[in-house]
Amino acid sequence: MAKKLECKTLILSDVHLGTRDCKIDEVNHFISNIKCDKLILNGDIIDGWSLSRKGGWTKEHTYFIRKVLKLAEKKDTEVIYLAGNHDDMMRNFLPVFFDKFSIQEQHVHTTPKGNYLCLHGDVFDAITTHSKFISVIGDIGYQNLLRLNRIYAKYRQWRGKKYFSLSKAIKSKVKRAVNHLSKFENHLRKIAEQHKCVGVICGHIHTPENKKVDAIHYLNSGDWVESLSAIIEDFEGNFEIIEYNDFVNSYPPEIKEQLKPSKQNPAP
């Protein structure tokens, strides 16, 4: 059996199961090659908004869910699922606990260097805070942007050019504007102080981050639609962003996995 990457904690967010643009082969390979004591699924793992419209659930998406449940059942891994805005239907009955598996709104994660507040991060978004309707409309626009991105990626591939994510570039600019309007960094600082935490770990904006906001340590796990990234914590309490393109060089898929680069996101 091939050796796996071992860590104390793995934090994933924004897998968006049920959408065509979820990089399911990559995330399944990633989670199958990591051994952790604790797995935090930081929101938008299942895309309920997309599924309510039509969605694109496959057996590979089911495999991911089965893999997570198996970790809690047989591998003695604590699994914490935090609700996001795309799987907000869960917020009606939180929290719930099933032995090693729980579903919560937010979670305080303890490390040797202090406590970290884990939450999806949509509470910082001025748009989602004021109107879910506007958020859903924005999500439909983003899905259309991803479709355009697939066409643009094929065009660049035909021209022999490297992959460039048009949707990622546009969404990054929009999210920066939203974060500015909602005084994102000020919210981070306040919520960390309220929970007596030294850091905040989010998802939601699909952009991995590891930086200091004044005295607060801010981490974002990115997503599995475009950035293909996660956060790992070692056994000394140090956090690191890990990107799939780097991970797969050290932990390549076995031949029997037949892992192929996603058509929507060819390797650069």
C-alpha positions in Angstrom: 0.0 0.0 0.0 1.4 3.4 -1.0 2.4 5.8 1.8 -0.1 8.6 2.5 0.5 12.1 3.6 -0.1 12.2 7.4 -1.3 15.3 9.2 -3.2 16.2 12.3 -6.0 18.1 10.5 -7.2 18.4 7.0 -9.5 21.3 6.0 -11.5 21.2 2.8 -14.2 23.5 1.5 -16.2 24.4 -1.6 -16.1 21.0 -3.3 -19.5 21.7 -4.8 -20.7 18.1 -5.3 -23.5 18.1 -7.7 -22.1 20.5 -10.2 -20.4 19.8 -13.5 -17.4 21.9 -12.6 -16.5 20.1 -9.4 -13.1 18.5 -9.9 -14.2 15.2 -8.5 -11.5 13.0 -9.7 -8.8 15.2 -8.3 -10.5 15.7 -4.9 -11.2 11.9 -4.6 -7.5 11.2 -5.3 -6.5 13.8 -2.8 -8.6 12.7 0.1 -7.7 9.0 -0.6 -4.1 9.8 -0.1 -4.2 11.7 3.2 -4.3 10.3 6.7 -5.6 12.7 9.3 -6.9 12.7 12.9 -9.5 15.4 12.1 -11.3 16.4 8.9 -13.1 19.7 8.7 -15.4 20.1 5.7 -15.8 23.9 5.8 -19.0 24.5 3.8 -20.3 24.1 0.3 -19.3 20.5 0.1 -22.7 19.6 -1.5 -24.1 22.3 -3.8 -27.8 22.2 -2.9 -28.5 25.3 -5.1 -27.2 23.5 -8.2 -29.1 20.3 -7.3 -32.3 22.2 -6.9 -32.0 23.5 -10.5 -30.8 20.3 -12.1 -27.3 19.6 -10.9 -24.9 16.9 -12.1 -24.5 14.2 -9.4 -22.4 11.2 -10.4 -21.2 8.0 -8.8 -17.9 9.7 -8.3 -19.6 12.3 -6.1 -21.2 9.4 -4.1 -17.7 7.9 -3.7 -16.6 11.1 -2.0 -19.4 11.0 0.5 -18.8 7.3 1.2 -15.0 8.0 1.7 -15.7 10.7 4.2 -18.2 8.4 6.2 -15.6 5.6 6.0 -13.0 7.8 7.6 -15.3 8.5 10.6 -16.4 4.9 10.8 -13.2 2.8 10.3 -10.2 5.2 10.4 -11.1 6.8 13.7 -11.1 10.3 12.1 -13.2 13.0 13.6 -15.2 14.5 10.8 -16.9 18.0 11.2 -19.1 19.2 8.4 -19.8 23.0 8.6 -22.7 24.4 6.7 -22.1 26.9 3.9 -24.4 29.1 1.8 -24.8 26.4 -1.0 -25.7 23.7 1.6 -27.6 26.1 3.9 -30.6 23.7 4.1 -28.6 22.0 6.9 -28.8 25.1 9.0 -32.4 24.4 9.9 -31.5 21.5 12.2 -28.0 22.3 13.5 -26.1 21.1 15.4 -26.3 17.3 15.0 -23.8 14.7 16.3 -23.4 11.1 15.2 -20.4 9.6 17.1 -17.3 10.7 15.2 -19.3 12.7 12.6 -21.1 16.0 13.3 -22.7 18.8 11.3 -22.4 22.3 12.8 -22.7 26.0 12.0 -19.1 26.8 13.2 -16.4 25.1 15.1 -13.6 26.2 17.4 -10.5 24.2 16.5 -7.9 23.8 19.3 -4.2 23.9 18.4 -1.0 24.2 20.5 -0.7 27.8 19.4 -4.3 28.8 20.3 -7.9 28.4 19.1 -9.1 28.9 15.6 -12.7 29.7 14.6 -13.7 27.6 11.6 -16.7 28.8 9.6 -17.6 28.9 5.9 -17.3 32.7 5.6 -20.5 33.7 3.9 -21.5 35.7 7.0 -18.8 38.2 6.0 -20.3 38.7 2.5 -22.4 41.8 2.4 -24.4 40.5 -0.5 -25.3 37.1 1.1 -26.0 38.7 4.4 -28.6 41.0 2.9 -30.4 38.9 0.3 -30.2 35.2 -0.5 -32.2 35.9 -3.7 -29.4 38.1 -5.0 -26.8 35.5 -4.0 -28.7 32.8 -6.0 -28.8 35.1 -9.0 -25.1 35.7 -8.6 -24.5 31.9 -8.4 -26.4 31.4 -11.7 -24.2 34.0 -13.3 -21.1 32.3 -11.9 -22.3 28.9 -13.4 -22.8 30.6 -16.8 -19.3 32.1 -16.4 -17.9 28.7 -15.8 -19.6 27.4 -19.0 -18.0 30.3 -20.9 -14.7 29.4 -19.2 -14.9 25.8 -20.6 -15.3 27.2 -24.2 -12.4 29.7 -23.6 -10.2 26.9 -22.3 -10.8 24.8 -25.3 -10.0 27.8 -27.6 -6.7 28.4 -25.8 -5.9 24.7 -25.9 -6.6 24.7 -29.7 -4.2 27.7 -30.0 -1.5 25.9 -28.1 -1.7 28.3 -25.2 -1.5 27.5 -21.4 -4.7 27.2 -19.4 -6.1 30.5 -18.0 -9.2 30.6 -15.8 -11.3 33.5 -17.0 -13.9 32.8 -14.4 -11.4 32.7 -11.6 -10.0 36.1 -12.6 -13.4 37.7 -12.8 -14.7 36.2 -9.6 -11.6 37.2 -7.7 -12.1 40.9 -8.7 -15.8 40.7 -7.7 -15.1 39.1 -4.4 -12.4 41.7 -3.5 -15.0 44.4 -4.1 -17.6 42.6 -2.0 -15.0 42.1 0.8 -14.1 45.7 0.8 -17.7 46.8 1.0 -18.4 44.5 4.0 -15.2 45.5 5.7 -14.0 41.9 5.6 -10.8 42.2 7.6 -12.6 44.2 10.4 -15.2 41.5 10.7 -12.5 38.9 10.9 -10.8 40.7 13.7 -14.0 41.2 15.7 -15.3 37.6 15.4 -12.0 36.2 16.4 -11.9 38.4 19.5 -15.5 37.5 20.4 -14.6 33.8 20.4 -11.2 34.4 22.0 -9.4 32.9 19.0 -6.0 33.7 17.5 -7.2 32.9 14.0 -10.1 32.4 11.6 -10.4 29.6 8.9 -12.8 30.2 6.1 -13.8 28.9 2.6 -16.5 30.6 0.5 -14.4 33.0 -1.7 -12.6 30.2 -3.6 -9.2 31.8 -3.1 -6.6 30.1 -0.8 -5.0 32.5 1.7 -2.6 32.3 4.6 -1.8 35.7 6.2 -2.0 37.9 9.2 -4.8 40.5 9.6 -3.3 42.6 12.4 -2.8 40.1 15.2 -5.3 37.6 13.7 -4.2 34.6 11.6 -6.5 34.3 8.5 -6.6 31.1 6.5 -8.8 30.2 3.5 -8.9 26.7 2.1 -9.8 27.7 -1.5 -12.0 25.3 -3.5 -12.2 22.3 -5.7 -13.7 24.0 -8.7 -10.7 26.1 -9.8 -7.9 26.6 -7.2 -7.9 22.9 -6.1 -6.4 23.6 -2.7 -6.8 22.7 1.0 -5.3 23.4 4.4 -3.3 20.9 6.5 -2.2 21.3 10.1 0.9 19.4 11.2 1.3 17.9 14.7 3.0 21.0 16.0 0.1 23.3 15.1 1.5 24.8 11.9 -0.9 25.4 9.0 0.0 25.1 5.3 -1.9 25.6 2.1 -1.5 22.6 -0.1 -2.3 22.7 -3.8 -3.3 19.7 -5.8 -0.8 20.3 -8.6 2.0 20.1 -6.1 0.4 17.2 -4.2 0.0 15.0 -7.2 3.8 15.2 -8.0 4.5 13.5 -4.6 1.5 11.3 -4.5 0.7 10.3 -8.2 -2.4 8.3 -8.9 -1.9 4.6 -9.5 -2.5 3.3 -13.0 -5.7 1.5 -11.9 -7.2 4.9 -10.8 -7.0 6.1 -14.5 -7.1 9.7 -13.2 -7.3 12.1 -16.1 -6.9 15.9 -16.0 -10.3 17.5 -16.0 -11.3 18.8 -19.4 -12.5 22.0 -17.9 -9.1 22.6 -16.2 -6.3 21.1 -18.2 -2.8 21.1 -16.7 -0.8 24.2 -17.6 
